[in-house]
Amino acid sequence: MDKFVKLIFVLFLPMSIFACTTSVGKLEVTSLGQVKSDEIIVVGKIKLDPVLDKIEQNLSKNLGFPFNLFETSEALHRNKIYISINNQPIDINSKEAMWHKSVTSVNLEQTFFIRVKKPKTLYYSGGLVKTELPESLSNKLIFPGGVKFVIQPSDKAVYIGTFEYYRDYNEVEKVTLQNEYNEAKNSFVNKFGNKITLRQVKALKI
Amino acid sequence: MPLFITRTIGLRIFLLLGFAVLTSSCSSTSEEIVDPNNKNVSLIYGYIEMREAKRTLNWLSFRRYRPSAQRYYAKIYDGLFYHIGVEHGSYQVEKFGSYGNRSNHGMIFTFGASGKNQTAIKIKKPGLYNVGTYKYVAEKDRRGNRTKFSFKKSKIPSEKELLTELLRSVKTNHSDYVHQIKWIENRLAKL
C-alpha cells in the first residue's frame, strides 16, 4: 500500500504541477478565430524601470527526473508578468492571486493581446513576477493595479495603455500610464488586419 | 532504524538540492575582475556576527537594484565582508550563508525578493561605504521553529577595528587597489 501511494505520488505530482503551471497564460490571442462572440481583445503593455534582468529570476532548470521532462519554468516565467484583467478586481497581494482564473502571463516590455469575457467594466488589478522556484510569497515581485475601464457594448477590442513601474529595492515607487496607442494599433493591424477597430479607453481609479 | 535511514536519505537529498541551488546561484553571476585603475567604483563593506546562527559566514551577495540589476559576491574574512569595486547605485545585502560540513548542512539566509533591509545604501560617488555592523538574531516562526532571522545593530567590532581588519585584508589580497587603500587609511586617520 505504502509503495502504491509513493508510486502515485511520484507519477502524478509532476503532472499536477505541470497542469497547474500551464493553466494560466492561455488568454493570449494570436488570431481572431480564438476570440469568442462574448469576448473582447484587450491590448496594452507592462514596462519595468529598470527592466527585468536575467539575474532577477532564478528559474532552476535542472530539477532532475521527472521534473526535467517538462522544462517549463524558463518558457513560462522568464521575463513574463502574470496580470489580472477581468470583470472583477482581485487582491493581487493574496496568496491565491497567482492561480486566479483571470490571471494570465504576458511578456514584459511587449504589447500584449488577451481575450476577456466582455464586461461592462474592466478591472486591471496588477501583476506578479516570479523571481524564484518553487513559488512562495517572498519570491514574487508585486506590481499594483487599481484601475478600471468602461467598456461599450459595441467594443470588440480596447487599448488600455502602457503601465510603467519605477522600482527601487524591488518596491514600486511610481506608476505611470503612457499612451502608445499608435504603436499598439500598428501591431494590432499587423496581427489581426482591419476587420475590427481598436478603441482607446480611459483609465479610472477604482 | 528505518527512521534513521529515512533521515539519512532526506539529508542527502537536502544536501544535493542545497548544492544545486548554491552552484546555480553562484554560476549565474561570476565574480568580476575590477580594474584597479577604475576610479569610478566604490568599496562596500560590513560585518555580521553569526554566533546565534551557529554557523560561520562563508559567502554573501550584494544586490544592486538601480540603475540596473547586478549581483556582487563579497570577500569574507571572519564576519567582515566587502567588495573592492562596485559601481554607483542602490545596494543592500541580499543573501548570505555557510557551507556544509560533516556535522552541519549548508545554510542560505535571504532577505527576500523585494523591499529594503537595514543594509540598504545608495552609492552616488566613488568612495568607502559601510553598510553596518550587525548581530544575527534567530527568530521563531508561528510553529516555534527558528526559521526566521533579523539583524541587530552592534558596536562590536568598532569601526576602527573593522577598518584595520579591512585594510589588512585589502593590502594582502588587493594590493594594486591604491584608491581603495587610500580611502581606508584616510578614514582610519579620522577615527
Interface residues (C-beta under 8 A of the other chain):
Chain A: P50 V51 L52 D53 K54 I55 E56 N58 S60 N62 T131 E132 S138 N139 K140 L141 I142 R167 D168 Y169 N170 E171
Chain B: A20 V21 S24 S25 S28 T29 Y65 R66 P67 S68 A69 Q70 R71 S90 Q92 T110 G112 A113 S114 G115 K116 A120
